[in-house]
Amino acid sequence: MADARAAPKNLSSKGIPGLFGNRSDMAIAVAVVAVVVMLVIPLPTVLLDTLMAANLILSLLILLIVLYTRKATDFSSFPTVLLVTTVFGLSLNVSSTRLILTRGAAFDGRMVRAFSSFVVGSGGTEGLVVGFVIFIVIIAVQAMVITKGATRIAEVAARFTLDALPGKQMAIEAEYNSGAITEEESIARKNDHQREVDFYGAMDGSSKFISGNVKVGILITAVNILGGIIIGTVLHGEGLSAAVGTYISFSIGDGLLSQFPALLVSTATGIIVTRSVSEGTFGEDVSKQFSRDARIYWIGAFVLLGFSFLPGFPWYVLIPMALLLGIFAFRLGRTRKREFEETVSRTAESAKPREDSAKMSPVVPLDPLSVELGYGLIPLVDRDKGAELLQRVQRIRRETALDLGFVVPPIRIIDDMRLEPSEYCLKIKGIEVGRGKIRMGCYLCVNSGGVVNEIPGEKTRDPAFGVPATWVSEDKRDEAERLGYTVVDPPSIIATHLNEIIKRHAAEILGRQEMQGILSALKDDYPAVVEEAQKHLSLGEIQKVVQNLLREQVSIRNMTAILEAAADYAPVIREVQFLTEKARQALARQLCLQYADDDKVLRVLTIEPGLEQKIIDSRVDTTSGAVSALDPPVQSGWIKALSRAAAAVQEQGWRPLILCSEAARFLVKSSTNRELPELTVLSVPEIINDITVEAVGEIKIESTV
């Protein structure tokens, strides 16, 4: 009996929530349905006033939540909330329009009347004109400033966040593999980055709700005025002046009441998409960043004080403001001085008992390049057994110096017990950039395209290029070569992988110290070139130009031409990307011969002029340089069209090569880095006269995109 009596109790406590959901879900569902229904069902004026007040306070709450949110992804429901509030505001606008047009002068909506009288500040014709001007100003501010800026920022943030995701995930993997973080921390951080991508992707689309709301608000206000005048004069028999006074007054009040909450929400949108880097809430960030230095407030106080002595300026306003700024600067300076003294005191106290141990624990610098081997691969570097890998590494450094134009720093080869016995890991400055497994005593057979009969063996992938391959034993090596396979021994596998890593990451390897070494060596033979370049450019700027060249596999052996080009144009503009393009043009012959065939024919793909102009117009200048920020649909269509064209060229045995204008070259390259990193892009000024250019295709987006 006890069990029978307990069953209904359990059913009531668990069954009903399972059937209907919790109360918040039910309330949200009812509210959303009611918002949509409001578009077609008339509302009484009391309920309309209540909902308009609710819309106003809801918009204010959204703005406050954004101001007190530490990270944008903490308010992940914001895009959906933006949609619901937009539809809610439009529903109220439609409902108020219905009541205004049907009741005319008898309309008794107090919220609309309040905004049409109190907010405007005066009655009669003057009030109508003032109210109309205020309405136009609010619309202009929202449409031209806040909404347009927030929409653009959301688009760029979505693109940059998506592009940065692979790099962030690789960094997390590197930290996890090195033991710096646990698996749970790794998963949590990856999920955070994924949520960030999803959030900014949703914001990219939802920001369009605001711009649409502004346009619809203007349309509804115009319909209110025009329709009201027609209904008042034709149907209600009112005089023209009376109809104009009534309906324009109500329309302005209704427009202000609908656009003011929308202005709050659009401001919240602008704030949340601009706070990409934040350590706290908006208030905390402002408080911290505006209180770093007291000197700026002293300067501001003296400027205000100086203005107060000029004729016509309100000294009774400026002098008190200068006094307040001076008091704030004095207190801020005293606070910063006390904090500095406390920090120094704590540092000195904490350093005393550990002074000797600090001397015993210097920071060990990271190796520029390192190869870590599992213990099963130690024979590859054993000098008693030939040390084949050591010889290959030395050869790679010599070949890289000839191909890329700079000497790679010494490569450290160490054993790592954390790796599997047959595993190796390639690192740049302590961060993993490549990994693979080796079958000692076996050979890796790679199908270079001419294989008809496959050889039996263990299927795998070539670690350097990711192409399918097969492990075979030593006794099948000759058979594999007869079948057309490219057969590679274990030392060559690691050496080839290392060589490819160096080419792909040469820009990361070239640090300031390496750049200074190159300039110092070049100065012995070309002192005038080096001195002139360093006269106009810092070491870091020269390094960035050279790094940009290396990122696109451009050899820097002709360093004199690079420095001369940089020195020629640096007095005009010191933008790194501009100087990079001029350096490439100085290396035009080298670039053309690098990609032309034996007959000096350069087969290129061109870009449809309209599409090329879109890419140029999508330029966005960031702190790290200009990038292309095409709209997502255009970017998707551009990559699809480019992939098809590149595949068609490769089928004919040619290298995919794009020729475009100088203004578009870097933007084309930046827009394809993620999907097609190996793509080569040349500009027209980089083509020399004795090279024949043959266009083999044109890239254009299909009309359906």
C-alpha positions as CSV (number, residue, x, y, z in Angstrom):
1,M,0.0,0.0,0.0
2,A,2.9,2.3,0.8
3,D,4.3,1.8,-2.7
4,A,0.9,2.4,-4.3
5,R,0.5,5.6,-2.4
6,A,4.0,6.8,-3.3
7,A,3.5,6.3,-7.0
8,P,1.1,9.2,-7.6
9,K,3.4,11.5,-5.7
10,N,6.4,10.6,-7.8
11,L,4.3,11.0,-11.0
12,S,3.2,14.5,-10.0
13,S,6.7,15.6,-9.1
14,K,8.5,14.2,-12.2
15,G,5.9,13.4,-14.8
16,I,4.4,16.9,-15.2
17,P,7.8,18.7,-15.7
18,G,8.7,16.0,-18.2
19,L,5.5,16.6,-20.0
20,F,5.3,20.4,-19.9
21,G,8.9,21.4,-19.2
22,N,10.0,23.8,-16.4
23,R,8.2,27.1,-15.7
24,S,10.8,29.3,-17.4
25,D,10.5,27.3,-20.6
26,M,6.7,27.5,-20.5
27,A,6.8,31.2,-19.8
28,I,9.2,31.9,-22.7
29,A,7.2,29.7,-25.1
30,V,3.9,31.5,-24.2
31,A,5.6,34.9,-24.5
32,V,7.1,34.2,-28.0
33,V,3.8,32.9,-29.3
34,A,1.9,35.9,-27.8
35,V,4.4,38.2,-29.5
36,V,3.7,36.7,-32.9
37,V,-0.1,36.6,-32.3
38,M,0.0,40.4,-31.4
39,L,0.7,41.1,-35.0
40,V,-2.9,40.1,-36.0
41,I,-5.0,40.5,-32.9
42,P,-6.1,43.9,-31.6
43,L,-5.0,44.9,-28.1
44,P,-6.9,47.1,-25.5
45,T,-5.1,50.3,-24.8
46,V,-4.4,49.3,-21.1
47,L,-2.6,46.2,-22.2
48,L,-0.8,48.1,-24.9
49,D,0.5,50.6,-22.4
50,T,1.6,47.7,-20.1
51,L,3.5,46.0,-22.9
52,M,5.1,49.2,-24.1
53,A,6.4,49.9,-20.6
54,A,7.6,46.3,-20.5
55,N,9.4,46.7,-23.8
56,L,11.1,49.8,-22.5
57,I,12.4,48.2,-19.3
58,L,13.3,45.0,-21.1
59,S,15.6,47.0,-23.5
60,L,17.1,48.8,-20.5
61,L,17.8,45.5,-18.8
62,I,19.4,44.1,-21.9
63,L,21.8,47.1,-22.0
64,L,22.6,46.7,-18.3
65,I,23.3,43.0,-18.7
66,V,25.7,43.7,-21.5
67,L,27.5,46.4,-19.5
68,Y,27.9,43.9,-16.6
69,T,28.9,40.9,-18.7
70,R,32.6,40.0,-18.5
71,K,32.8,38.1,-21.8
72,A,30.6,38.3,-24.8
73,T,30.0,34.5,-24.8
74,D,28.6,34.8,-21.2
75,F,25.5,36.3,-22.8
76,S,25.3,33.6,-25.5
77,S,21.5,34.0,-25.8
78,F,21.9,37.6,-27.0
79,P,21.3,36.9,-30.7
80,T,18.1,35.1,-30.0
81,V,17.0,37.7,-27.5
82,L,17.7,40.3,-30.1
83,L,15.4,38.6,-32.5
84,V,12.6,38.2,-30.0
85,T,12.8,41.9,-28.8
86,T,12.8,43.1,-32.4
87,V,9.7,41.1,-33.2
88,F,8.1,42.3,-29.9
89,G,8.8,45.9,-30.7
90,L,7.4,45.6,-34.2
91,S,4.3,43.8,-32.8
92,L,3.6,46.7,-30.4
93,N,4.2,49.1,-33.3
94,V,1.6,47.3,-35.4
95,S,-0.9,47.2,-32.5
96,S,-0.5,50.9,-31.8
97,T,-0.9,51.7,-35.5
98,R,-4.1,49.8,-35.6
99,L,-5.5,51.6,-32.6
100,I,-4.4,55.0,-33.8
101,L,-5.9,54.6,-37.2
102,T,-9.2,53.2,-36.0
103,R,-9.8,55.5,-33.0
104,G,-8.3,58.7,-34.3
105,A,-8.6,61.6,-31.8
106,A,-10.3,59.2,-29.3
107,F,-7.1,57.1,-29.0
108,D,-6.3,56.9,-25.3
109,G,-2.9,55.1,-25.2
110,R,-1.2,57.0,-22.4
111,M,2.4,55.8,-23.3
112,V,2.0,57.1,-26.8
113,R,0.4,60.4,-25.7
114,A,3.1,60.9,-23.1
115,F,5.9,60.5,-25.7
116,S,4.0,62.8,-28.1
117,S,3.7,65.6,-25.5
118,F,6.1,65.2,-22.5
119,V,9.1,64.0,-24.5
120,V,8.6,66.7,-27.2
121,G,8.3,69.4,-24.6
122,S,5.8,71.7,-26.2
123,G,2.4,71.6,-27.9
124,G,1.0,72.9,-31.1
125,T,2.8,73.1,-34.4
126,E,6.1,73.8,-32.6
127,G,5.8,70.5,-30.7
128,L,5.1,68.6,-33.9
129,V,8.1,70.0,-35.6
130,V,10.4,69.4,-32.6
131,G,9.1,65.9,-32.2
132,F,9.5,65.1,-35.9
133,V,13.1,66.4,-35.8
134,I,13.9,64.4,-32.6
135,F,12.5,61.3,-34.3
136,I,14.6,61.8,-37.5
137,V,17.7,62.4,-35.4
138,I,17.2,59.2,-33.4
139,I,16.6,57.3,-36.6
140,A,19.8,58.8,-38.2
141,V,21.9,58.1,-35.2
142,Q,20.7,54.5,-34.9
143,A,20.9,53.7,-38.7
144,M,24.0,55.5,-39.8
145,V,26.2,55.3,-36.7
146,I,25.4,52.5,-34.2
147,T,23.7,49.9,-36.4
148,K,26.0,50.3,-39.3
149,G,29.1,50.1,-37.1
150,A,27.9,47.2,-35.0
151,T,26.9,45.3,-38.2
152,R,30.4,45.7,-39.7
153,I,32.2,44.8,-36.5
154,A,30.0,41.7,-36.1
155,E,30.9,40.6,-39.7
156,V,34.7,41.1,-39.2
157,A,34.6,39.5,-35.7
158,A,32.8,36.5,-37.1
159,R,35.4,36.1,-39.9
160,F,38.5,36.6,-37.7
161,T,37.2,34.4,-34.9
162,L,36.6,31.6,-37.4
163,D,40.0,32.0,-39.0
164,A,41.7,32.0,-35.6
165,L,40.0,28.8,-34.4
166,P,42.5,26.3,-35.9
167,G,45.5,28.1,-34.5
168,K,43.9,28.3,-31.0
169,Q,43.0,24.6,-31.1
170,M,46.6,23.8,-32.1
171,A,47.9,25.9,-29.2
172,I,45.6,24.0,-26.8
173,E,46.8,20.7,-28.2
174,A,50.4,21.8,-27.8
175,E,49.8,22.8,-24.2
176,Y,48.0,19.5,-23.5
177,N,50.8,17.4,-25.2
178,S,53.4,19.2,-23.1
179,G,51.5,18.5,-19.9
180,A,50.8,22.2,-19.2
181,I,47.0,21.5,-19.0
182,T,44.9,18.5,-18.2
183,E,42.5,16.8,-20.7
184,E,39.5,18.3,-18.9
185,E,41.0,21.8,-19.2
186,S,41.8,21.2,-22.9
187,I,38.2,20.1,-23.6
188,A,36.8,23.1,-21.7
189,R,39.0,25.6,-23.5
190,K,38.2,24.1,-26.9
191,N,34.5,24.3,-26.1
192,D,34.9,27.9,-25.1
193,H,36.5,28.8,-28.4
194,Q,33.8,26.9,-30.3
195,R,31.1,28.8,-28.4
196,E,32.9,32.0,-29.3
197,V,32.8,31.1,-33.0
198,D,29.1,30.2,-32.8
199,F,28.3,33.4,-30.9
200,Y,30.0,35.8,-33.4
201,G,28.6,33.8,-36.3
202,A,25.1,34.3,-34.9
203,M,25.8,37.9,-34.2
204,D,26.9,38.4,-37.8
205,G,23.3,37.6,-38.9
206,S,21.3,38.8,-36.0
207,S,22.8,42.3,-36.3
208,K,20.7,42.6,-39.4
209,F,17.5,42.6,-37.3
210,I,18.3,46.0,-36.0
211,S,18.9,47.6,-39.4
212,G,15.6,46.0,-40.6
213,N,13.8,47.3,-37.5
214,V,15.0,50.9,-38.3
215,K,13.7,50.7,-41.9
216,V,10.4,49.2,-40.8
217,G,10.0,51.9,-38.1
218,I,10.4,54.6,-40.7
219,L,7.8,52.9,-42.9
220,I,5.3,52.4,-40.1
221,T,5.6,56.1,-39.1
222,A,5.1,57.2,-42.7
223,V,2.0,54.9,-43.0
224,N,0.7,56.2,-39.7
225,I,0.9,59.8,-40.9
226,L,-0.4,59.3,-44.4
227,G,-3.0,56.8,-43.5
228,G,-4.2,58.8,-40.5
229,I,-4.7,62.0,-42.5
230,I,-6.7,60.1,-45.2
231,I,-8.8,58.3,-42.6
232,G,-9.4,61.4,-40.5
233,T,-10.4,63.6,-43.5
234,V,-12.2,61.1,-45.6
235,L,-13.8,58.6,-43.2
236,H,-14.1,60.6,-39.9
237,G,-15.0,64.0,-41.6
238,E,-12.3,65.9,-39.7
239,G,-10.7,69.1,-41.0
240,L,-7.3,68.8,-42.6
241,S,-5.5,70.8,-39.8
242,A,-7.2,68.7,-37.1
243,A,-6.3,65.4,-38.8
244,V,-2.7,66.6,-39.3
245,G,-2.4,67.7,-35.7
246,T,-3.9,64.4,-34.3
247,Y,-2.3,61.8,-36.4
248,I,1.2,63.4,-36.8
249,S,1.3,63.9,-33.0
250,F,0.3,60.2,-32.3
251,S,2.6,58.9,-35.1
252,I,5.6,60.8,-33.7
253,G,4.9,59.6,-30.2
254,D,4.5,56.0,-31.4
255,G,7.7,56.3,-33.4
256,L,9.7,57.7,-30.5
257,L,8.3,55.0,-28.2
258,S,9.2,52.2,-30.6
259,Q,12.7,53.6,-31.6
260,F,13.9,54.4,-28.1
261,P,14.0,50.8,-26.9
262,A,15.4,49.8,-30.3
263,L,18.2,52.4,-29.7
264,L,19.0,50.8,-26.3
265,V,19.2,47.4,-27.8
266,S,21.3,48.5,-30.8
267,T,23.7,50.3,-28.3
268,A,23.9,47.0,-26.4
269,T,24.7,45.2,-29.7
270,G,27.5,47.6,-30.5
271,I,29.0,47.3,-27.0
272,I,28.9,43.5,-27.0
273,V,30.5,43.0,-30.4
274,T,33.2,45.6,-29.7
275,R,34.4,44.1,-26.4
276,S,36.5,41.4,-28.1
277,V,39.3,41.6,-25.5
278,S,38.2,42.2,-21.9
279,E,39.4,41.3,-18.4
280,G,36.2,42.3,-16.6
281,T,32.9,44.1,-17.0
282,F,32.7,47.3,-19.1
283,G,32.7,49.4,-15.9
284,E,35.7,47.6,-14.5
285,D,37.6,47.9,-17.7
286,V,36.9,51.6,-18.0
287,S,37.7,52.2,-14.3
288,K,41.0,50.4,-14.7
289,Q,42.1,51.8,-18.0
290,F,41.1,55.4,-17.2
291,S,43.0,55.4,-13.9
292,R,46.4,54.3,-15.0
293,D,48.2,57.7,-15.1
294,A,47.4,60.9,-13.2
295,R,49.3,63.1,-15.6
296,I,46.5,63.1,-18.2
297,Y,44.1,64.6,-15.7
298,W,46.6,67.3,-14.7
299,I,46.9,68.2,-18.3
300,G,43.1,68.3,-18.8
301,A,42.7,70.4,-15.7
302,F,45.2,73.0,-16.9
303,V,43.6,73.1,-20.4
304,L,40.2,73.8,-18.8
305,L,41.7,76.4,-16.6
306,G,43.3,78.1,-19.7
307,F,39.9,78.1,-21.5
308,S,38.3,79.8,-18.5
309,F,40.5,82.9,-19.0
310,L,39.5,83.3,-22.7
311,P,36.8,85.9,-23.4
312,G,33.3,84.5,-23.8
313,F,33.9,81.1,-22.2
314,P,31.8,80.2,-19.1
315,W,34.5,80.5,-16.4
316,Y,31.9,79.6,-13.7
317,V,31.7,76.1,-15.4
318,L,35.2,75.6,-16.5
319,I,37.0,76.5,-13.2
320,P,35.0,74.1,-11.1
321,M,35.5,71.3,-13.6
322,A,39.3,72.1,-13.7
323,L,39.3,72.0,-9.8
324,L,37.5,68.6,-9.8
325,L,40.0,67.2,-12.3
326,G,42.9,68.5,-10.3
327,I,41.6,66.9,-7.1
328,F,41.0,63.6,-8.9
329,A,44.5,63.7,-10.4
330,F,46.1,64.4,-7.0
331,R,44.2,61.5,-5.3
332,L,44.9,59.2,-8.2
333,G,48.7,60.0,-8.2
334,R,48.9,59.4,-4.4
335,T,47.0,56.1,-4.8
336,R,49.4,54.9,-7.5
337,K,52.4,55.9,-5.5
338,R,51.2,54.0,-2.5
339,E,50.5,50.9,-4.6
340,F,53.9,51.1,-6.2
341,E,55.6,51.3,-2.8
342,E,53.6,48.4,-1.5
343,T,54.5,46.3,-4.5
344,V,58.2,47.1,-4.2
345,S,58.1,46.2,-0.5
346,R,56.3,42.9,-1.1
347,T,58.7,42.0,-3.9
348,A,61.7,42.7,-1.7
349,E,60.4,40.7,1.2
350,S,59.5,37.7,-0.9
351,A,62.9,37.8,-2.6
352,K,65.0,37.7,0.6
353,P,64.5,34.1,1.6
354,R,64.8,32.8,-2.0
355,E,67.8,34.9,-3.1
356,D,70.2,31.9,-3.4
357,S,67.7,29.6,-5.0
358,A,66.8,32.3,-7.6
359,K,70.4,32.3,-8.7
360,M,70.3,28.5,-9.0
361,S,67.3,28.5,-11.3
362,P,67.8,30.5,-14.5
363,V,65.2,30.5,-17.2
364,V,66.2,28.0,-19.9
365,P,65.6,29.5,-23.4
366,L,63.5,27.5,-25.9
367,D,65.2,25.9,-28.9
368,P,64.4,27.6,-32.2
369,L,64.0,24.2,-33.8
370,S,64.1,20.8,-32.2
371,V,63.4,17.2,-33.2
372,E,62.3,14.9,-30.3
373,L,62.6,11.2,-30.8
374,G,61.1,8.2,-29.1
375,Y,63.6,5.8,-27.7
376,G,63.0,3.3,-30.6
377,L,64.4,5.9,-33.0
378,I,67.6,6.6,-31.1
379,P,69.7,4.4,-33.6
380,L,69.0,7.1,-36.3
381,V,71.3,9.5,-34.4
382,D,73.7,7.0,-33.0
383,R,77.2,7.8,-34.4
384,D,78.3,4.2,-34.0
385,K,75.5,3.2,-36.5
386,G,76.1,6.0,-39.0
387,A,74.0,8.8,-37.5
388,E,72.1,9.1,-40.8
389,L,69.6,11.6,-39.4
390,L,72.3,13.9,-38.2
391,Q,73.8,14.0,-41.7
392,R,70.4,14.7,-43.3
393,V,69.7,17.5,-40.9
394,Q,73.0,19.2,-41.7
395,R,72.2,18.9,-45.4
396,I,68.8,20.4,-44.8
397,R,70.3,23.5,-43.2
398,R,72.6,24.0,-46.2
399,E,69.7,23.4,-48.7
400,T,67.4,25.8,-46.8
401,A,70.1,28.5,-46.9
402,L,70.3,28.2,-50.7
403,D,66.5,27.9,-51.2
404,L,65.1,30.5,-48.7
405,G,68.2,32.7,-48.3
406,F,68.8,32.4,-44.6
407,V,70.6,29.9,-42.4
408,V,68.3,28.0,-40.1
409,P,69.4,28.1,-36.4
410,P,71.0,24.9,-35.1
411,I,68.5,22.1,-34.8
412,R,68.5,20.3,-31.5
413,I,67.8,16.5,-31.6
414,I,66.8,15.1,-28.2
415,D,65.1,11.9,-26.9
416,D,61.7,12.2,-25.2
417,M,60.4,9.4,-23.0
418,R,56.9,10.8,-23.2
419,L,56.7,9.8,-26.9
420,E,55.9,6.4,-28.1
421,P,59.0,4.4,-29.1
422,S,58.5,4.8,-32.8
423,E,57.2,8.4,-32.7
424,Y,58.9,11.7,-33.4
425,C,57.9,15.3,-32.8
426,L,59.0,18.5,-34.5
427,K,58.9,21.7,-32.5
428,I,59.5,25.4,-33.1
429,K,60.3,27.3,-29.9
430,G,58.9,24.5,-27.8
431,I,55.6,24.3,-29.6
432,E,54.7,21.2,-31.6
433,V,54.3,21.8,-35.4
434,G,54.5,18.2,-36.7
435,R,54.5,14.6,-35.6
436,G,54.8,11.2,-37.2
437,K,55.6,7.5,-36.6
438,I,58.4,5.5,-38.1
439,R,58.6,1.7,-38.7
440,M,62.3,0.9,-38.2
441,G,63.6,-1.6,-40.7
442,C,60.7,-0.7,-43.1
443,Y,60.3,1.7,-46.1
444,L,57.5,4.1,-46.8
445,C,56.0,3.7,-50.3
446,V,54.2,6.7,-51.7
447,N,52.1,6.6,-54.8
448,S,53.4,9.3,-57.0
449,G,50.6,8.8,-59.6
450,G,51.9,6.1,-61.8
451,V,51.1,3.1,-59.8
452,V,48.7,0.6,-61.3
453,N,49.1,-2.5,-59.1
454,E,49.2,-1.8,-55.3
455,I,51.7,-3.4,-53.1
456,P,50.5,-5.2,-50.0
457,G,51.5,-3.6,-46.7
458,E,50.4,-1.5,-43.7
459,K,48.4,1.5,-44.9
460,T,49.4,4.9,-43.5
461,R,49.9,8.5,-44.6
462,D,53.1,10.4,-45.4
463,P,53.6,12.7,-42.4
464,A,55.1,15.5,-44.4
465,F,52.4,15.9,-47.1
466,G,49.5,13.8,-45.7
467,V,49.1,11.7,-48.9
468,P,48.3,7.9,-48.6
469,A,51.3,5.6,-48.3
470,T,52.2,2.0,-47.4
471,W,54.8,0.6,-45.1
472,V,56.7,-2.4,-46.6
473,S,59.5,-4.5,-45.4
474,E,63.0,-4.2,-46.7
475,D,62.8,-7.3,-49.0
476,K,59.9,-5.6,-50.9
477,R,61.7,-2.4,-51.6
478,D,62.8,-3.4,-55.1
479,E,59.3,-4.6,-56.0
480,A,57.8,-1.3,-54.8
481,E,60.2,0.7,-57.0
482,R,59.4,-1.5,-60.0
483,L,55.7,-0.8,-59.5
484,G,56.3,2.9,-59.6
485,Y,56.2,3.8,-55.9
486,T,58.5,6.5,-54.4
487,V,60.3,4.6,-51.7
488,V,61.6,6.5,-48.7
489,D,63.8,5.2,-45.8
490,P,63.2,6.3,-42.2
491,P,65.9,9.1,-42.0
492,S,64.6,10.6,-45.2
493,I,61.0,10.6,-43.9
494,I,62.0,12.7,-40.9
495,A,64.3,14.9,-42.9
496,T,61.6,15.5,-45.6
497,H,59.1,16.3,-42.9
498,L,61.5,18.7,-41.2
499,N,62.3,20.4,-44.5
500,E,58.6,21.0,-45.2
501,I,58.1,22.3,-41.7
502,I,61.0,24.8,-42.1
503,K,59.5,26.0,-45.4
504,R,56.0,26.5,-44.0
505,H,57.1,28.1,-40.8
506,A,60.2,30.0,-42.0
507,A,58.6,33.3,-41.0
508,E,58.2,32.1,-37.4
509,I,61.8,30.8,-37.3
510,L,63.2,34.2,-38.4
511,G,63.3,36.2,-35.2
512,R,64.9,39.6,-34.6
513,Q,68.1,38.0,-33.6
514,E,68.3,36.1,-36.8
515,M,67.4,39.2,-38.8
516,Q,70.1,41.2,-37.1
517,G,72.6,38.4,-38.0
518,I,71.6,38.7,-41.7
519,L,72.0,42.5,-41.7
520,S,75.3,42.3,-39.9
521,A,76.7,39.8,-42.4
522,L,75.3,41.8,-45.3
523,K,76.8,45.1,-43.9
524,D,80.3,43.9,-44.6
525,D,79.8,43.9,-48.3
526,Y,76.9,46.4,-48.7
527,P,77.2,48.9,-45.9
528,A,75.4,51.7,-47.7
529,V,72.3,49.6,-48.4
530,V,72.0,48.3,-44.9
531,E,72.6,51.8,-43.3
532,E,70.0,53.5,-45.6
533,A,67.4,50.8,-44.8
534,Q,68.0,51.0,-41.1
535,K,67.9,54.8,-41.3
536,H,64.2,54.7,-42.4
537,L,63.0,51.4,-40.8
538,S,63.4,49.7,-37.5
539,L,64.8,46.2,-37.2
540,G,61.3,45.0,-36.4
541,E,59.8,46.5,-39.5
542,I,62.5,45.0,-41.7
543,Q,61.9,41.7,-40.1
544,K,58.1,41.8,-40.8
545,V,58.7,42.6,-44.4
546,V,61.1,39.6,-44.7
547,Q,58.7,37.4,-42.8
548,N,55.9,38.3,-45.2
549,L,58.1,37.2,-48.1
550,L,59.0,33.9,-46.4
551,R,55.3,33.1,-45.6
552,E,54.7,32.9,-49.4
553,Q,57.9,30.8,-50.0
554,V,59.8,33.8,-51.6
555,S,63.5,33.4,-51.2
556,I,65.3,36.3,-49.5
557,R,68.8,35.5,-50.9
558,N,68.7,38.8,-52.8
559,M,68.5,40.8,-49.6
560,T,70.1,43.8,-51.2
561,A,67.2,44.2,-53.6
562,I,64.7,43.8,-50.7
563,L,66.4,46.4,-48.6
564,E,66.8,48.8,-51.5
565,A,63.1,48.6,-52.3
566,A,62.2,49.1,-48.7
567,A,64.5,52.1,-48.4
568,D,63.1,53.7,-51.6
569,Y,59.5,53.6,-50.4
570,A,59.8,53.9,-46.6
571,P,60.0,57.7,-46.7
572,V,56.6,57.7,-48.5
573,I,54.8,55.1,-46.4
574,R,56.0,52.7,-43.7
575,E,53.2,50.2,-43.9
576,V,54.7,46.8,-43.8
577,Q,52.3,45.2,-46.4
578,F,53.0,48.1,-48.9
579,L,56.7,47.6,-48.5
580,T,56.3,43.9,-48.9
581,E,54.6,44.4,-52.3
582,K,57.4,46.7,-53.4
583,A,60.0,44.2,-52.3
584,R,58.2,41.5,-54.3
585,Q,58.2,43.7,-57.3
586,A,62.0,44.2,-56.9
587,L,62.3,40.4,-57.0
588,A,60.0,40.2,-60.1
589,R,62.5,38.2,-62.2
590,Q,63.1,35.7,-59.4
591,L,59.4,35.2,-58.9
592,C,58.6,34.8,-62.6
593,L,61.4,32.3,-63.2
594,Q,60.3,30.4,-60.1
595,Y,56.9,29.6,-61.5
596,A,57.3,29.8,-65.3
597,D,58.1,26.6,-67.3
598,D,61.2,26.0,-69.4
599,D,59.8,28.0,-72.3
600,K,59.3,31.0,-69.9
601,V,55.5,30.7,-70.2
602,L,53.5,31.6,-67.1
603,R,50.1,30.0,-67.0
604,V,47.8,31.9,-64.8
605,L,44.2,32.2,-63.6
606,T,42.6,35.6,-63.7
607,I,39.8,37.0,-61.5
608,E,36.5,38.4,-63.0
609,P,36.9,42.2,-62.6
610,G,33.7,42.6,-60.6
611,L,34.8,40.0,-58.1
612,E,38.3,41.4,-57.9
613,Q,36.8,44.8,-57.1
614,K,34.6,43.2,-54.3
615,I,37.8,41.8,-52.8
616,I,39.5,45.2,-52.9
617,D,36.4,46.9,-51.4
618,S,36.4,44.3,-48.6
619,R,39.7,45.5,-47.2
620,V,39.8,46.1,-43.5
621,D,42.8,47.6,-41.8
622,T,43.7,45.9,-38.5
623,T,46.6,46.3,-36.1
624,S,48.4,43.4,-37.8
625,G,47.7,44.8,-41.3
626,A,45.0,44.8,-44.0
627,V,42.9,41.8,-44.5
628,S,40.0,40.8,-46.7
629,A,36.6,40.6,-45.0
630,L,34.2,39.5,-47.6
631,D,30.6,38.8,-46.6
632,P,30.3,35.0,-45.7
633,P,28.1,34.1,-48.8
634,V,30.6,35.9,-51.1
635,Q,33.6,34.4,-49.3
636,S,32.1,30.9,-49.7
637,G,31.3,31.4,-53.4
638,W,34.8,32.8,-53.9
639,I,36.5,29.8,-52.3
640,K,34.3,27.3,-54.2
641,A,35.0,29.0,-57.6
642,L,38.7,29.2,-56.8
643,S,38.8,25.5,-55.8
644,R,37.1,24.5,-59.0
645,A,39.5,26.6,-61.1
646,A,42.6,25.3,-59.3
647,A,41.5,21.7,-59.6
648,A,40.9,22.2,-63.4
649,V,44.4,23.6,-63.7
650,Q,46.0,20.8,-61.7
651,E,44.3,18.2,-63.9
652,Q,46.3,19.6,-66.8
653,G,49.5,19.3,-64.8
654,W,50.0,23.0,-64.1
655,R,50.5,24.8,-60.8
656,P,47.5,26.9,-59.7
657,L,48.7,30.5,-60.0
658,I,46.5,33.7,-59.8
659,L,47.4,36.9,-61.5
660,C,45.6,40.1,-60.3
661,S,46.2,43.8,-59.7
662,E,48.6,45.1,-57.1
663,A,45.8,46.4,-54.9
664,A,44.1,43.0,-54.8
665,R,47.1,40.7,-54.5
666,F,47.6,40.6,-50.7
667,L,43.9,40.6,-50.1
668,V,43.4,37.6,-52.5
669,K,46.2,35.8,-50.6
670,S,44.8,36.6,-47.2
671,S,41.3,35.5,-48.2
672,T,42.5,32.1,-49.2
673,N,45.2,31.4,-46.6
674,R,42.9,29.1,-44.5
675,E,41.4,27.0,-47.3
676,L,44.2,27.1,-49.9
677,P,47.4,27.9,-48.1
678,E,49.7,26.7,-50.9
679,L,48.0,29.0,-53.5
680,T,50.4,31.3,-55.4
681,V,49.2,34.9,-56.1
682,L,51.2,37.3,-58.3
683,S,50.4,40.9,-59.2
684,V,50.8,42.5,-62.6
685,P,53.8,44.6,-61.7
686,E,55.6,41.4,-60.7
687,I,55.6,40.1,-64.4
688,I,58.8,40.9,-66.3
689,N,58.8,41.7,-70.1
690,D,60.5,38.5,-71.3
691,I,57.9,36.2,-69.7
692,T,54.9,35.1,-71.7
693,V,51.6,35.1,-69.8
694,E,48.9,32.7,-70.8
695,A,45.5,32.9,-69.1
696,V,44.1,29.4,-68.6
697,G,40.9,30.3,-66.8
698,E,38.9,33.0,-65.1
699,I,37.5,32.8,-61.6
700,K,34.0,34.1,-61.1
701,I,31.2,33.4,-58.7
702,E,28.2,31.6,-60.1
703,S,25.1,33.8,-60.3
704,T,23.3,31.6,-57.7
705,V,25.8,32.7,-55.0
